[in-house]
Amino acid sequence: MRRLPPLGAIEAFVQVARLGSVKAAATELALSAPALSRRVQSLERFIDRPLFERRHQAMVLNSDGERLLAQIAPVLDSLSDAVEAMTGTVEVLRLRLGILPLFASQRLFPRLGELRAAHPELHLDIDTAGHGVARLGEGLDAVIALSREIDPTLYAKRLDRNSVYVIGAKTLLDGPDPVTRPAQLAELTALIHREMPDTFTAWRESAGVDDVEPLAIDYFDSGALMLEAAAQGLGVAFMHESHFQDARDPRLVRLFDIEVESPYSYWFVCRPRALQQRPVRMFHDWLIRTIEIL
């Protein structure tokens, strides 16, 4: 049989690759940072090539490292799962997931059948209360958050990049004075999500109408209710392109053909240590695969 590198060296490599930090990986494996570095270096010596680009306080995979990770990480996870299955007694795996209702209804729940088919042992406890990231480790294992950026001490995977749309009732395009010019916002109420306060500012700056103030600004903590309010003509909603497309509501239209990159993205977020828990890792890997094909 061909000689293999030590399992500890492989485990150290995978942890550093996933967490991007020797310090974080060392904490996960209960090793000192120098000891973990030596394990990674021993693997690099074994295959006779570097696997990372060393940067200040960060380790970034190079092309060889990415190729190796793609090949061995699933094998290491399967090995871990096999050992856990032999030693564990719990048949049901449970993930406490914080998530915004609109993402859940539009993007997650339509695919949950696929998740259950792939992992019938995995069950989700859904929490739609706000401030999910702040409650990680205190009632929540992982969160799908909408944010500009994530605390660098947490593990975060960006799930999308989006555009800001101005969404209004289709009736706004009817009648003698259809809403076709950004300046007409002065006659309308702006609907803003409390989790996305900068969408209006970003859109207004890109549209070149910084001096235009809406008739009023109404704040919501529910994207679904914002879309319903817009459909009923109560105002125009500053939301994401995906929110509009996934709603598939014939009462709604996009106003103004102006491309504006959103300052916000959806993120999968958890504490670095939590990523090693089987339910978190299982959901994370399925989610990333699913998002990539949406």
Legacy VTK file of the C-alpha trace (Angstrom):
# vtk DataFile Version 3.0
C-alpha trace
ASCII
DATASET POLYDATA
POINTS 294 float
0.000 0.000 0.000
1.241 3.456 -0.867
2.464 5.385 2.156
0.084 8.139 3.347
0.812 11.310 5.302
-0.156 11.330 9.000
-3.874 11.806 9.607
-3.063 14.648 12.016
-1.344 16.557 9.215
-4.334 16.109 6.926
-6.735 17.215 9.665
-4.608 20.295 10.373
-4.529 21.205 6.675
-8.324 20.920 6.324
-8.964 22.984 9.443
-6.644 25.801 8.369
-8.130 25.752 4.856
-11.669 26.016 6.177
-10.997 28.637 8.848
-8.285 30.620 7.069
-6.267 31.040 10.245
-3.658 28.973 12.065
-4.793 30.427 15.380
-8.450 29.517 14.827
-7.583 26.039 13.568
-5.260 25.449 16.504
-8.058 26.364 18.898
-10.408 23.910 17.198
-7.880 21.060 17.415
-6.682 21.946 20.934
-3.125 22.469 19.700
-0.659 25.296 19.995
-0.264 27.420 16.874
3.381 26.305 16.360
2.380 22.642 16.674
-0.376 23.040 14.115
1.950 24.913 11.750
4.420 22.047 11.963
1.697 19.587 10.970
0.760 21.650 7.922
4.407 21.995 6.972
4.913 18.238 7.294
2.101 17.674 4.774
3.647 20.216 2.408
6.984 18.418 2.701
5.296 15.076 2.100
3.753 16.204 -1.204
6.753 18.435 -1.962
4.865 21.648 -2.692
3.329 24.574 -0.778
-0.436 24.538 -0.244
-0.996 28.063 1.128
-0.078 31.652 0.490
1.132 32.966 3.842
-0.268 36.404 4.584
-0.342 38.530 7.706
-2.568 36.674 10.181
-4.121 34.642 7.373
-3.516 31.487 5.347
-5.012 31.450 1.846
-5.103 28.295 -0.261
-3.157 28.363 -3.504
-4.322 26.380 -6.544
-2.640 23.165 -5.355
-4.189 23.587 -1.928
-7.663 24.129 -3.386
-7.334 20.995 -5.508
-6.142 18.915 -2.556
-8.886 20.243 -0.260
-11.600 19.391 -2.801
-10.331 15.812 -2.937
-9.603 15.003 0.693
-12.055 17.120 2.742
-15.100 14.985 1.778
-13.135 11.840 2.581
-12.124 13.196 5.980
-15.724 14.223 6.697
-16.965 10.756 5.717
-14.402 9.188 8.011
-15.520 11.433 10.861
-19.178 10.620 10.189
-18.446 6.883 10.121
-16.705 7.011 13.483
-19.481 9.181 14.922
-22.128 6.749 13.658
-20.381 3.859 15.392
-19.929 5.672 18.690
-22.990 7.928 18.844
-26.430 7.046 20.132
-28.452 9.986 18.816
-30.300 9.254 15.565
-31.840 12.695 15.056
-29.499 15.599 14.307
-30.891 19.021 15.145
-29.800 22.439 13.887
-30.997 25.629 15.549
-31.120 28.048 12.608
-31.755 31.785 12.729
-33.150 33.086 9.452
-35.088 36.024 8.052
-38.660 35.055 7.071
-38.435 36.255 3.457
-35.271 34.264 2.712
-36.867 31.255 4.392
-40.091 31.440 2.377
-38.547 32.386 -0.973
-35.274 30.484 -1.075
-34.987 27.902 1.702
-38.388 26.279 2.165
-38.919 25.495 -1.553
-35.770 23.322 -1.327
-36.230 21.729 2.110
-37.609 18.575 0.513
-34.243 18.120 -1.178
-32.464 18.598 2.156
-34.686 16.026 3.859
-34.124 13.549 1.029
-30.362 14.011 1.234
-30.161 14.041 5.041
-33.308 12.510 6.591
-31.704 12.564 10.031
-31.271 16.362 9.995
-34.041 18.471 11.538
-34.208 22.263 11.735
-35.467 24.417 14.579
-36.335 27.685 12.804
-35.973 31.022 14.617
-37.094 34.155 12.750
-36.487 36.631 15.574
-34.033 39.425 14.842
-30.399 39.897 15.877
-29.550 36.281 15.082
-25.800 36.806 14.762
-25.651 38.203 18.307
-27.314 35.027 19.593
-24.902 32.539 18.037
-23.904 30.046 20.697
-26.768 31.229 22.886
-29.765 29.487 21.390
-28.631 29.404 17.760
-26.082 27.176 16.018
-26.044 29.087 12.727
-27.687 32.093 11.085
-28.554 33.188 7.581
-28.079 36.924 7.990
-28.581 39.953 5.767
-25.699 42.324 6.349
-23.072 44.589 4.819
-20.271 42.644 6.487
-19.731 40.061 9.212
-17.543 40.156 12.311
-14.203 38.637 11.186
-14.023 36.490 14.336
-17.000 34.490 12.995
-17.099 32.044 10.104
-19.061 33.620 7.241
-19.867 32.493 3.711
-21.434 35.012 1.341
-24.496 33.518 -0.346
-25.253 36.166 -2.965
-24.623 39.583 -4.450
-27.648 41.601 -5.384
-29.032 44.768 -6.929
-31.361 47.288 -5.318
-34.760 47.468 -7.002
-37.500 50.028 -6.508
-40.615 47.850 -6.342
-44.088 49.283 -6.660
-47.653 48.468 -7.619
-48.275 47.891 -11.306
-50.971 50.580 -11.131
-48.221 53.204 -10.701
-47.503 52.815 -14.409
-51.128 53.427 -15.351
-53.041 56.662 -15.609
-52.141 60.103 -16.956
-48.973 60.516 -14.855
-47.142 57.152 -14.693
-44.167 56.905 -12.324
-41.233 56.804 -14.733
-38.845 59.442 -13.324
-36.816 59.178 -10.078
-37.843 62.731 -9.185
-41.386 61.448 -8.722
-40.243 59.736 -5.505
-41.029 63.057 -3.833
-44.703 62.147 -4.268
-44.378 58.607 -2.859
-43.745 56.859 0.455
-40.503 54.855 0.641
-40.734 51.443 2.316
-37.448 50.439 3.987
-36.473 47.260 5.833
-34.850 47.865 9.207
-32.143 45.319 8.319
-31.384 47.229 5.069
-31.482 50.955 5.923
-28.837 51.896 3.344
-30.673 50.534 0.300
-32.520 53.819 -0.206
-29.371 55.918 0.165
-27.376 53.686 -2.208
-30.104 53.758 -4.848
-30.679 57.501 -4.577
-26.955 58.252 -4.946
-26.606 55.987 -7.979
-29.709 57.485 -9.561
-28.302 60.985 -9.068
-31.270 62.249 -7.050
-29.622 62.832 -3.656
-31.729 65.912 -3.110
-35.075 64.172 -3.613
-36.869 63.337 -0.389
-39.789 60.917 -0.393
-43.172 61.952 0.901
-42.451 59.759 3.963
-40.347 56.759 4.978
-42.076 53.760 6.549
-39.902 51.092 8.207
-40.684 47.371 8.274
-39.101 44.316 9.870
-40.813 41.946 7.418
-39.883 41.733 3.748
-43.086 39.877 2.942
-45.183 42.679 4.427
-43.147 45.264 2.502
-43.966 43.515 -0.763
-47.643 43.334 0.186
-47.689 47.022 1.135
-46.093 47.901 -2.202
-48.597 45.725 -4.076
-51.457 47.564 -2.364
-50.043 50.948 -3.413
-48.987 52.045 0.072
-45.492 52.992 -1.098
-42.493 51.796 -3.080
-40.168 49.205 -1.551
-36.386 49.458 -1.777
-35.450 45.796 -1.814
-33.297 43.270 -3.658
-33.700 42.011 -7.190
-34.022 38.466 -5.804
-36.886 39.553 -3.542
-38.765 40.866 -6.586
-37.979 37.933 -8.871
-38.763 35.262 -6.274
-42.049 36.940 -5.282
-43.507 36.317 -8.758
-46.331 38.695 -7.880
-48.145 40.019 -10.985
-49.297 43.054 -8.981
-45.692 44.280 -8.650
-43.328 45.950 -11.113
-39.794 47.243 -11.000
-39.724 51.016 -11.332
-36.832 52.805 -13.053
-34.337 50.805 -15.074
-31.316 51.862 -13.008
-28.659 49.317 -11.992
-27.568 49.751 -8.380
-25.360 47.269 -6.545
-26.703 46.532 -3.090
-24.439 47.118 -0.091
-26.057 44.068 1.531
-25.683 40.336 1.023
-27.081 37.201 2.580
-24.479 35.278 4.588
-24.288 31.921 6.294
-22.748 32.658 9.700
-21.667 30.531 12.648
-18.924 30.407 15.217
-15.798 28.711 13.839
-16.051 25.865 16.341
-19.682 25.220 15.388
-18.671 24.396 11.820
-17.195 21.155 13.162
-20.560 20.033 14.538
-22.126 17.550 12.182
-25.570 19.245 11.831
-23.969 22.629 11.102
-21.480 21.249 8.612
-24.131 19.103 6.917
-26.513 22.030 6.444
-23.698 24.392 5.437
-22.389 22.080 2.722
-25.884 21.380 1.368
-26.781 25.083 1.395
-23.646 26.129 -0.489
-24.209 23.457 -3.135
-27.853 24.489 -3.466
-27.186 28.236 -3.668
-24.606 27.674 -6.397
-27.211 26.108 -8.695
-30.034 28.584 -8.026
LINES 1 295
294 0 1 2 3 4 5 6 7 8 9 10 11 12 13 14 15 16 17 18 19 20 21 22 23 24 25 26 27 28 29 30 31 32 33 34 35 36 37 38 39 40 41 42 43 44 45 46 47 48 49 50 51 52 53 54 55 56 57 58 59 60 61 62 63 64 65 66 67 68 69 70 71 72 73 74 75 76 77 78 79 80 81 82 83 84 85 86 87 88 89 90 91 92 93 94 95 96 97 98 99 100 101 102 103 104 105 106 107 108 109 110 111 112 113 114 115 116 117 118 119 120 121 122 123 124 125 126 127 128 129 130 131 132 133 134 135 136 137 138 139 140 141 142 143 144 145 146 147 148 149 150 151 152 153 154 155 156 157 158 159 160 161 162 163 164 165 166 167 168 169 170 171 172 173 174 175 176 177 178 179 180 181 182 183 184 185 186 187 188 189 190 191 192 193 194 195 196 197 198 199 200 201 202 203 204 205 206 207 208 209 210 211 212 213 214 215 216 217 218 219 220 221 222 223 224 225 226 227 228 229 230 231 232 233 234 235 236 237 238 239 240 241 242 243 244 245 246 247 248 249 250 251 252 253 254 255 256 257 258 259 260 261 262 263 264 265 266 267 268 269 270 271 272 273 274 275 276 277 278 279 280 281 282 283 284 285 286 287 288 289 290 291 292 293
